[in-house]
Amino acid sequence: MVADSISSDVAAPERVPLNDFISLVPPVGWEMGVRVTRSPHRTGLPPVITFIPYEDAEIALRGWGIDWLEGQPELQAFHELLAEPGEASLELIARLFPALVRIPIWFLTHAEVIHHAGLGRVLVIDYDRSDTWEKGRIVYAKSPSSEFDVQVISYEGIDPAFGAYVIDALVAIESLERTVEENEIMDFLDDLAK
């Protein structure tokens, strides 16, 4: 995929919608941009909202939606993973590759299904690519828009910048929440699933 356009950076407001369904409070002082990609394989890819602490940063906090999983085995595996809180099985994580999880499993350092206060059950994956110094935390959540869609929020980058800003990024990830109406619907559905 090739970056098609990047908006001019602007100071991020207090709470920023990543799309119609979820929002977060970005780290103070981080700049916000929107990247639109084009792919010869897919049309209408959603924009990726990106936050960086400074120009040309080797780290970024990003949010985007995945809406092409209907009928794919990776979606079924994702729903199976979310059904069981706790440490995630590498066998199930491997079933998410490459449509949902793009990091090869041998770079994963931690994978767990947790209850996120603003999103409900989410899959959290941490990785460390020692070959490139790249590290990351990726959060996968059911999308309120459709049972077939997944929301992805990531903090990824190169050390030492990754470590220098990790607390700010994790606080922003903790601030994620659904819109009020969608929160009520998803909480009701989560309660039914218990």
N, C-alpha and C positions, 0 to 999 in steps of 0.2 A: 504494500500500500504506500502511496505517496501523499505527503501533505499537500493539500490543495490550496489552503489558505490559513493564515493565522491572523486573528484580529489584533488590533493594537492593544497593548496592555493597558489596563486601567486599575485603579485602586479597588480592591474588593470591598463590597458593602458588608454589613454585620452578618446577615444570613443570606446565603446565595442558593438559589434553586439550581440543581444539577440538571433537572428536567421537570416535567410536570408533576412528578411523584415524590421526589426526595430533595432535601436541601442539607446544607452544612454551614457551619461558621468557619470560614477559612482562617488560617493563622494571621495574626495582625501583621500588616505590612507586606504580605505576599501579594504579588500581582496576579491578575486573572487574565486568561486568554481562552479563546475558543479555537479548536483545530477541527477542520473539516477534512475528511479524507475521501479519496476516490479509490475504488478498487475495480479491476476489470472483472472480478468474480461476483460482486454484489453491488446493487444500486441502492441509493437512499440510506447509506450508512449514517448513524446518528453522530452529531458532533461530540467531541471530547472536551469537557471543561477542564482546564489545567490551571493550577496555581503553582507559582515558583517564588522563592524568596528574593531572588535578584536575577537580573538579565544574564542569560547564558549559564544558568545554574545547571549542575549535573544531577539535579534531583527534581522531582515534581510530584505533586498530589493531583490525581486525576479522577474523574468520574464519567462513566458512560453506560449506556444500556446495550444489551445484546438481545436482538429480537429475531434471530434466524434459527432458533433451536427447535421449533415445533417439529415433532416427528423424529428428532435425532436421539440416539441412545444416550448421549451425554446429558440431555435434559432429565431423563429417567434416573440416571446415576446421581445427578445433583439432588433431585427430590429424595432419593433414598438416603443420601448423606445427611440432608437436613432433618430427616426423621429421627435420627439418633444423636442427641447432644454428647459432647465429649470428643476425645481424640479421634480424628478421622482415619479410616483405614486407607493405607497406601494403595490397596487393590482398587477401592472405589475412586480414589483420586486419579489413578492411572486411567480409569474409564472416562474421565473428563478431558483427557488430552487428545487431540489438540484444539477441539472446538471451543472449549470453555477455559481450560487451564493451558497456557502456552509454555509454562516453565517445565522442563523435563523433571520428573520426580526425583532424580538423584540430587538435584540442587535444593530440594525442600528441606527446611530445618524444623518446621512445625506445621501441622494442619489440624484444625479443631473446629467443631461446630459449637457455637456459643449463642447465648441470648444477648442480643444487642438491644439496649434500652429503646432506641428509636426505630429499629428495623425488624425486630423479632429475631428469629433464628437465622444465623448467617454462617457461612464457611469462611474461616480466616486462614490464610496460607502465608507463611513466612518462608523466604528463600534467601540463599547466599550463593552467588555464582563466583566462587573463588578464582576461576579462570579470568574473569573480567572485572572483579572488585564490585560487581553490581549486587545490591541487596534490595529486598522489597517486602512489603506487606500488602496483600491483596484481600479484599473483602468482597464476597459474593453473596448477594441477597435476592430473595424472590422479589420480582417486580410487582408492584400493585397494579400495573397496567394490564397484565395478562399472565395466566399460569404458565405460558410458554416463554416469557421474557425473564432476563436476569439483569440486575443492576450490579455494576462492578465499580469499586472505588479502590484506588491503589496509591501507595506511597512507594516510589522506587527511585533508585539512583546509585551513584558511585560514592564509595567511601573516600575521604573522610567527611564529605558534605552530608552524606546520608545520616551518619551518627550525630552530626552537629545539629540537625533539624528534626530528628526523629520524635522528640517530645511534642514539638509544635504540631507535627503531622498527626500523631496519635490523638491529641486533644481534638483536632478537627474531625478525625474519623469518629471519635466518641460523640461528637455533636450531630452526627447524621440523624435525620428523622424523616419520616413520611409526612405528606401533607395531612392535615387533621382528618379529613374525610377518609382518606385511604388508611390512616392509622387505625381508625375504628373498625373498618372492614377487615384489615389484616389481623388485628388482635382477635376479632370474633372468629375468623377462620383458624387462627393458631389455637384458640381455646377448643374449637371443635375437633382439631386433630389430636388433642391430648387424650 
